[in-house]
């Protein structure tokens, strides 16, 4: 009975959008400030827009869904996903235009938006197939990590008037980058056979799945050592718990795992990051004005 609504939440990227909102909120909480409600709505709706837009691209809809329940669900609900993307895009645009602080950040936001849109958008045709940014050898995990870290760390920093070169901002950005990079490797493992069939050169395809897991764990290990200057004592455990959870997800990741393993658990590690930080700062954060 719960499977249909759970499928809808997971495969429409609603859960992922909540994870993006949670990570950005966690950054605000690190500085003892609650995320402004309009900005929270913007990050949620913009993530929902971009990921659903990606899922309804014509060339993706033409791909064979294979045995993946996720792909089959997305192809059956293409019109609904397109409607969600258009509605979310309209909401994101309205919230953006109403926020003077965000309007001042337009030049910075444009480059993150371009990477996000061009990530899966066919740019050139070569050897009988269309190529997007994600198809460049070994690049896609770094693009994902950069955009997610930029959105969830740099935007809050700029919104609060902090400089990107401040040590606390730089270390937090690098820590978030490595955290997302490690999780992105999990999705490369999930897509191993598909990427092999389409000729996309990813870390599992080039170096093997086991080596990719060790590389992901190394990224988490380095992230664990990067404690931003001035981190309150109560933050140490919350900063560590999501890394430990991510390590378990990475270690047991296999291509044959059900879709829920990736859509629910792997993305859920990001939600855990927010939950842990929120718990450690409850009653301490103030509203932004």
Sine and cosine of phi, psi and omega as CSV:
sin_phi,cos_phi,sin_psi,cos_psi,sin_omega,cos_omega
0.00,0.00,-0.57,0.82,-0.01,-1.00
-1.00,0.09,-0.16,0.99,-0.13,-0.99
-0.92,0.39,-0.67,0.74,-0.03,-1.00
-0.89,0.45,-0.77,0.63,0.04,-1.00
-0.90,0.43,-0.56,0.83,0.03,-1.00
-0.92,0.39,-0.68,0.74,0.08,-1.00
-0.84,0.54,-0.70,0.71,-0.04,-1.00
-0.89,0.46,-0.69,0.73,-0.01,-1.00
-0.91,0.40,-0.67,0.74,-0.06,-1.00
-0.97,0.23,-0.75,0.67,-0.16,-0.99
-1.00,0.08,-0.17,0.99,0.12,-0.99
-1.00,-0.05,0.10,1.00,0.01,-1.00
0.94,0.35,0.26,0.97,0.06,-1.00
-0.91,0.41,-0.70,0.72,0.04,-1.00
-0.88,0.47,-0.67,0.74,0.02,-1.00
-0.91,0.42,-0.62,0.78,0.02,-1.00
-0.92,0.40,-0.59,0.80,0.10,-1.00
-0.90,0.43,-0.59,0.81,0.04,-1.00
-0.90,0.43,-0.66,0.75,0.04,-1.00
-0.89,0.45,-0.70,0.72,0.06,-1.00
-0.87,0.50,-0.69,0.73,-0.01,-1.00
-0.89,0.46,-0.66,0.75,-0.01,-1.00
-0.92,0.40,-0.65,0.76,0.04,-1.00
-0.92,0.39,-0.66,0.75,0.03,-1.00
-0.88,0.47,-0.64,0.77,0.03,-1.00
-0.87,0.49,-0.59,0.81,0.03,-1.00
-0.92,0.40,-0.70,0.71,0.06,-1.00
-0.87,0.50,-0.68,0.74,-0.01,-1.00
-0.90,0.43,-0.51,0.86,0.06,-1.00
-0.85,0.52,-0.53,0.85,0.05,-1.00
-0.99,-0.15,0.32,0.95,0.10,-0.99
0.89,0.46,0.59,0.80,0.01,-1.00
-0.73,-0.68,0.69,-0.72,0.11,-0.99
-0.97,0.24,0.54,-0.84,0.03,-1.00
-0.92,0.40,0.72,-0.70,0.09,-1.00
-0.87,0.50,0.70,-0.71,-0.08,-1.00
-0.84,0.55,-0.71,0.71,0.02,-1.00
-0.88,0.48,-0.63,0.78,0.01,-1.00
-0.93,0.37,-0.63,0.78,0.07,-1.00
-0.88,0.48,-0.69,0.72,0.05,-1.00
-0.89,0.46,-0.59,0.81,0.01,-1.00
-0.91,0.41,-0.73,0.68,-0.06,-1.00
-0.92,0.39,-0.60,0.80,0.04,-1.00
-0.91,0.42,-0.77,0.64,-0.06,-1.00
-0.94,0.34,-0.59,0.81,0.02,-1.00
-0.92,0.40,-0.64,0.77,0.05,-1.00
-0.91,0.42,-0.68,0.73,0.03,-1.00
-0.88,0.48,-0.65,0.76,0.02,-1.00
-0.90,0.44,-0.79,0.62,-0.11,-0.99
-0.91,0.41,-0.68,0.73,-0.06,-1.00
-0.96,0.28,-0.55,0.84,0.06,-1.00
-0.97,0.24,-0.55,0.83,0.11,-0.99
-0.87,0.49,-0.67,0.74,0.02,-1.00
-0.88,0.48,-0.63,0.78,-0.09,-1.00
-0.96,0.29,-0.34,0.94,-0.04,-1.00
-0.97,-0.26,0.15,0.99,0.06,-1.00
-0.83,0.56,0.69,-0.72,-0.08,-1.00
-0.81,0.59,-0.66,0.75,-0.06,-1.00
-0.94,0.33,-0.45,0.89,0.06,-1.00
-0.97,0.26,-0.60,0.80,0.02,-1.00
-0.92,0.39,-0.37,0.93,0.03,-1.00
-0.99,0.15,-0.18,0.98,0.01,-1.00
-0.96,0.29,0.55,-0.83,0.03,-1.00
-0.94,0.34,0.79,-0.62,-0.06,-1.00
-0.95,0.32,-0.28,0.96,0.02,-1.00
0.86,0.51,-0.64,-0.77,-0.05,-1.00
-0.99,-0.13,0.04,1.00,-0.06,-1.00
-0.96,0.26,0.88,-0.48,0.08,-1.00
-0.88,0.48,-0.58,0.81,-0.01,-1.00
-0.88,0.47,-0.75,0.66,-0.01,-1.00
-0.91,0.42,-0.66,0.75,0.02,-1.00
-0.89,0.46,-0.68,0.73,0.01,-1.00
-0.89,0.46,-0.70,0.72,-0.05,-1.00
-0.91,0.41,-0.60,0.80,0.03,-1.00
-0.95,0.32,-0.57,0.82,0.03,-1.00
-0.94,0.35,-0.47,0.88,-0.09,-1.00
-0.92,-0.39,0.53,0.85,-0.07,-1.00
-0.86,0.52,-0.71,0.71,-0.02,-1.00
-0.90,0.44,-0.65,0.76,0.01,-1.00
-0.90,0.43,-0.66,0.75,0.01,-1.00
-0.91,0.41,-0.60,0.80,0.06,-1.00
-0.90,0.43,-0.67,0.75,0.05,-1.00
-0.89,0.46,-0.67,0.74,0.04,-1.00
-0.88,0.47,-0.68,0.73,0.00,-1.00
-0.87,0.48,-0.71,0.70,-0.03,-1.00
-0.91,0.41,-0.68,0.73,0.01,-1.00
-0.91,0.42,-0.70,0.71,0.00,-1.00
-0.90,0.43,-0.62,0.79,0.03,-1.00
-0.90,0.44,-0.63,0.77,0.02,-1.00
-0.91,0.41,-0.67,0.74,0.02,-1.00
-0.90,0.43,-0.71,0.70,0.00,-1.00
-0.87,0.49,-0.68,0.74,0.00,-1.00
-0.89,0.45,-0.68,0.73,-0.01,-1.00
-0.91,0.42,-0.68,0.73,0.01,-1.00
-0.91,0.41,-0.61,0.79,0.01,-1.00
-0.90,0.43,-0.72,0.70,-0.07,-1.00
-0.93,0.36,-0.35,0.94,-0.02,-1.00
-1.00,0.03,-0.13,0.99,-0.10,-0.99
-0.95,-0.31,0.96,-0.29,-0.05,-1.00
-0.89,0.45,-0.56,0.83,0.00,-1.00
-0.90,0.43,-0.67,0.74,0.02,-1.00
-0.93,0.36,-0.60,0.80,0.02,-1.00
-0.86,0.50,-0.57,0.82,0.03,-1.00
-0.93,0.36,-0.35,0.93,-0.02,-1.00
-1.00,-0.07,0.17,0.99,-0.10,-0.99
-0.79,0.62,-0.75,0.66,-0.01,-1.00
-0.85,0.53,-0.61,0.79,0.01,-1.00
-0.94,0.33,-0.66,0.75,-0.04,-1.00
-0.93,0.38,-0.50,0.87,-0.06,-1.00
-0.87,0.49,-0.66,0.75,-0.08,-1.00
-0.94,0.34,-0.55,0.83,0.08,-1.00
-0.93,0.37,-0.64,0.77,0.03,-1.00
-0.91,0.42,-0.64,0.77,0.00,-1.00
-0.90,0.44,-0.70,0.72,0.02,-1.00
-0.88,0.48,-0.67,0.74,-0.03,-1.00
-0.90,0.44,-0.69,0.73,-0.04,-1.00
-0.95,0.30,-0.67,0.74,-0.06,-1.00
-0.99,0.17,-0.14,0.99,-0.02,-1.00
-0.82,0.58,-0.71,0.70,-0.02,-1.00
-0.91,-0.42,-0.05,1.00,-0.04,-1.00
-0.97,0.23,0.82,-0.57,0.02,-1.00
-0.85,0.53,0.82,-0.57,-0.06,-1.00
-0.96,-0.29,-0.64,0.77,-0.02,-1.00
-0.53,-0.85,0.44,-0.90,0.00,-1.00
-0.97,-0.25,0.83,-0.56,-0.05,-1.00
-0.59,-0.81,0.73,-0.69,0.00,-1.00
0.81,0.58,0.64,0.77,0.10,-0.99
0.99,0.17,0.16,0.99,0.00,-1.00
-0.61,-0.79,0.40,-0.92,0.04,-1.00
-1.00,0.08,0.65,-0.76,-0.01,-1.00
-0.90,-0.44,0.69,-0.72,0.11,-0.99
-0.90,-0.44,0.04,-1.00,0.02,-1.00
-0.84,0.54,-0.61,0.79,-0.05,-1.00
-0.91,0.42,-0.31,0.95,-0.04,-1.00
-1.00,0.05,-0.17,0.99,0.06,-1.00
-0.92,0.39,0.69,-0.72,-0.14,-0.99
-0.79,0.62,0.81,-0.58,0.14,-0.99
0.89,0.45,0.19,0.98,-0.14,-0.99
-1.00,-0.03,-0.48,0.88,-0.26,-0.97
-0.89,0.45,-0.60,0.80,-0.01,-1.00
-0.91,0.42,-0.55,0.83,0.00,-1.00
-0.96,0.28,-0.57,0.82,0.07,-1.00
-0.90,0.44,-0.71,0.71,0.01,-1.00
-0.87,0.50,-0.75,0.66,-0.04,-1.00
-0.90,0.44,-0.64,0.77,-0.02,-1.00
-0.91,0.41,-0.74,0.67,-0.04,-1.00
-0.91,0.42,-0.72,0.70,-0.02,-1.00
-0.90,0.44,-0.66,0.75,0.03,-1.00
-0.93,0.38,-0.64,0.77,0.03,-1.00
-0.89,0.46,-0.70,0.71,-0.02,-1.00
-0.93,0.37,-0.69,0.73,-0.15,-0.99
-1.00,-0.01,-0.15,0.99,0.05,-1.00
-0.85,-0.53,-0.79,0.61,-0.08,-1.00
-0.93,0.38,-0.67,0.75,0.01,-1.00
-0.89,0.46,-0.74,0.68,0.08,-1.00
-0.85,0.53,-0.64,0.77,-0.01,-1.00
-0.88,0.47,-0.75,0.66,0.00,-1.00
-0.91,0.40,-0.61,0.80,0.00,-1.00
-0.89,0.46,-0.56,0.83,0.00,-1.00
-1.00,-0.01,0.09,1.00,0.04,-1.00
0.99,0.15,0.30,0.95,0.03,-1.00
-1.00,0.00,0.52,-0.85,0.04,-1.00
-0.99,0.11,0.57,-0.82,-0.01,-1.00
-0.93,0.37,-0.33,0.94,-0.01,-1.00
-1.00,-0.02,-0.03,1.00,0.08,-1.00
-0.89,0.46,0.68,-0.73,-0.02,-1.00
-0.81,0.59,-0.67,0.74,-0.05,-1.00
-0.91,0.42,-0.57,0.82,0.03,-1.00
-0.96,0.29,-0.70,0.71,-0.02,-1.00
-0.89,0.46,-0.69,0.73,-0.02,-1.00
-0.93,0.37,-0.66,0.76,0.02,-1.00
-0.90,0.43,-0.63,0.78,0.05,-1.00
-0.89,0.45,-0.74,0.68,-0.03,-1.00
-0.90,0.43,-0.63,0.78,0.04,-1.00
-0.89,0.46,-0.71,0.71,0.01,-1.00
-0.92,0.40,-0.62,0.78,0.03,-1.00
-0.86,0.51,-0.73,0.69,-0.03,-1.00
-0.93,0.36,-0.58,0.82,0.04,-1.00
-0.89,0.46,-0.75,0.66,0.01,-1.00
-0.93,0.36,-0.61,0.80,0.04,-1.00
-0.85,0.53,-0.70,0.71,0.01,-1.00
-0.88,0.48,-0.68,0.73,0.02,-1.00
-0.94,0.35,-0.54,0.84,0.02,-1.00
-0.90,0.44,-0.54,0.84,0.05,-1.00
-0.88,0.48,-0.53,0.85,0.01,-1.00
-0.88,0.47,-0.64,0.77,-0.01,-1.00
-0.96,0.28,-0.44,0.90,0.15,-0.99
-0.91,0.40,-0.59,0.81,0.06,-1.00
-0.91,0.41,-0.67,0.74,0.04,-1.00
-0.86,0.52,-0.65,0.76,-0.10,-1.00
-1.00,-0.06,0.29,0.96,-0.13,-0.99
-0.81,0.59,-0.81,0.58,-0.06,-1.00
-0.91,0.41,-0.68,0.74,0.01,-1.00
-0.88,0.47,-0.69,0.72,0.00,-1.00
-0.92,0.39,-0.58,0.82,0.07,-1.00
-0.90,0.44,-0.65,0.76,-0.04,-1.00
-0.93,0.36,-0.56,0.83,-0.02,-1.00
-1.00,-0.02,-0.05,1.00,0.03,-1.00
0.99,0.16,0.25,0.97,0.04,-1.00
-0.98,0.17,0.84,-0.53,-0.06,-1.00
-1.00,0.01,0.96,-0.29,0.02,-1.00
-0.91,-0.40,0.12,-0.99,-0.03,-1.00
-0.87,0.49,-0.70,0.72,0.05,-1.00
-0.89,0.46,-0.59,0.80,-0.01,-1.00
-0.95,0.32,-0.54,0.84,-0.05,-1.00
-1.00,0.01,-0.69,0.73,-0.12,-0.99
-0.95,-0.33,-0.19,0.98,-0.03,-1.00
0.99,-0.17,0.42,-0.91,-0.07,-1.00
-0.92,0.39,-0.68,0.73,-0.04,-1.00
-0.91,0.42,-0.66,0.76,0.03,-1.00
-0.90,0.43,-0.59,0.81,0.03,-1.00
-0.90,0.43,-0.63,0.78,0.04,-1.00
-0.89,0.46,-0.68,0.73,0.01,-1.00
-0.91,0.42,-0.60,0.80,0.04,-1.00
-0.91,0.41,-0.65,0.76,0.04,-1.00
-0.90,0.44,-0.67,0.75,0.02,-1.00
-0.91,0.41,-0.58,0.82,0.08,-1.00
-0.89,0.46,-0.67,0.74,0.04,-1.00
-0.87,0.49,-0.66,0.75,0.04,-1.00
-0.91,0.41,-0.62,0.78,0.01,-1.00
-0.89,0.47,-0.68,0.73,0.04,-1.00
-0.91,0.41,-0.65,0.76,0.02,-1.00
-0.86,0.50,-0.63,0.78,-0.02,-1.00
-0.89,0.45,-0.48,0.88,-0.02,-1.00
-0.99,0.13,-0.27,0.96,-0.06,-1.00
-1.00,-0.03,1.00,0.03,0.03,-1.00
-0.99,-0.15,0.90,-0.44,-0.03,-1.00
-0.85,0.53,0.62,-0.79,0.03,-1.00
-0.83,0.56,0.66,-0.75,0.04,-1.00
0.98,0.19,0.22,0.98,0.01,-1.00
-0.89,0.45,0.83,-0.56,0.03,-1.00
-0.88,0.48,0.51,-0.86,-0.04,-1.00
-0.84,0.55,-0.57,0.82,-0.02,-1.00
-0.93,0.36,-0.20,0.98,-0.02,-1.00
-1.00,0.02,-0.27,0.96,-0.14,-0.99
-0.87,0.50,-0.76,0.65,0.00,-1.00
-0.92,0.39,-0.71,0.70,0.05,-1.00
-0.85,0.52,-0.56,0.83,0.03,-1.00
-0.95,0.32,-0.43,0.90,-0.06,-1.00
-1.00,0.02,-0.60,0.80,-0.08,-1.00
-0.83,0.56,-0.74,0.67,0.01,-1.00
-0.89,0.46,-0.52,0.86,0.04,-1.00
-0.92,0.39,-0.64,0.77,0.03,-1.00
-0.91,0.41,-0.67,0.74,0.04,-1.00
-0.90,0.44,-0.66,0.75,0.03,-1.00
-0.89,0.45,-0.61,0.79,0.02,-1.00
-0.88,0.48,-0.65,0.76,0.02,-1.00
-0.91,0.41,-0.69,0.73,0.01,-1.00
-0.88,0.48,-0.67,0.74,0.00,-1.00
-0.91,0.41,-0.72,0.70,-0.09,-1.00
-0.89,0.46,-0.59,0.81,-0.05,-1.00
-0.99,-0.13,0.14,0.99,0.00,-1.00
-0.94,0.34,0.75,-0.66,0.08,-1.00
-0.62,-0.78,0.50,-0.87,-0.02,-1.00
-0.86,0.51,-0.54,0.84,-0.07,-1.00
-0.98,0.18,-0.07,1.00,0.01,-1.00
-0.87,0.49,0.52,-0.86,0.03,-1.00
-0.90,0.43,0.34,-0.94,-0.04,-1.00
-0.85,0.52,-0.52,0.86,-0.01,-1.00
-0.89,0.45,-0.50,0.87,0.01,-1.00
-0.85,0.53,-0.68,0.73,-0.06,-1.00
-1.00,0.09,-0.73,0.68,-0.09,-1.00
-0.95,0.30,-0.57,0.82,-0.07,-1.00
-1.00,-0.08,-0.79,0.61,-0.10,-0.99
-0.98,0.22,-0.76,0.65,-0.08,-1.00
-0.90,0.44,-0.75,0.66,0.07,-1.00
-0.92,0.39,-0.49,0.87,0.00,-1.00
-0.90,0.43,-0.41,0.91,0.05,-1.00
-0.88,0.48,-0.57,0.82,0.03,-1.00
-0.94,0.35,-0.61,0.79,0.07,-1.00
-0.91,0.42,-0.60,0.80,0.05,-1.00
-0.88,0.48,-0.59,0.80,0.05,-1.00
-0.84,0.55,-0.73,0.68,0.02,-1.00
-0.90,0.44,-0.73,0.68,-0.06,-1.00
-0.86,0.52,-0.66,0.75,-0.03,-1.00
-0.92,0.38,-0.68,0.73,0.00,-1.00
-0.93,0.37,-0.67,0.74,0.01,-1.00
-0.87,0.50,-0.67,0.74,-0.02,-1.00
-0.89,0.45,-0.63,0.78,-0.06,-1.00
-0.97,0.23,-0.30,0.96,-0.05,-1.00
-0.90,-0.44,0.16,0.99,-0.06,-1.00
-0.83,0.55,0.75,-0.66,0.02,-1.00
0.99,0.13,-0.08,1.00,-0.06,-1.00
-0.97,-0.23,-0.44,0.90,-0.05,-1.00
-0.99,0.17,0.49,-0.87,0.04,-1.00
-0.90,-0.43,0.35,-0.94,0.03,-1.00
-0.96,0.29,0.57,-0.82,-0.02,-1.00
-0.99,0.12,0.66,-0.75,0.04,-1.00
-0.64,-0.76,0.00,0.00,0.00,0.00
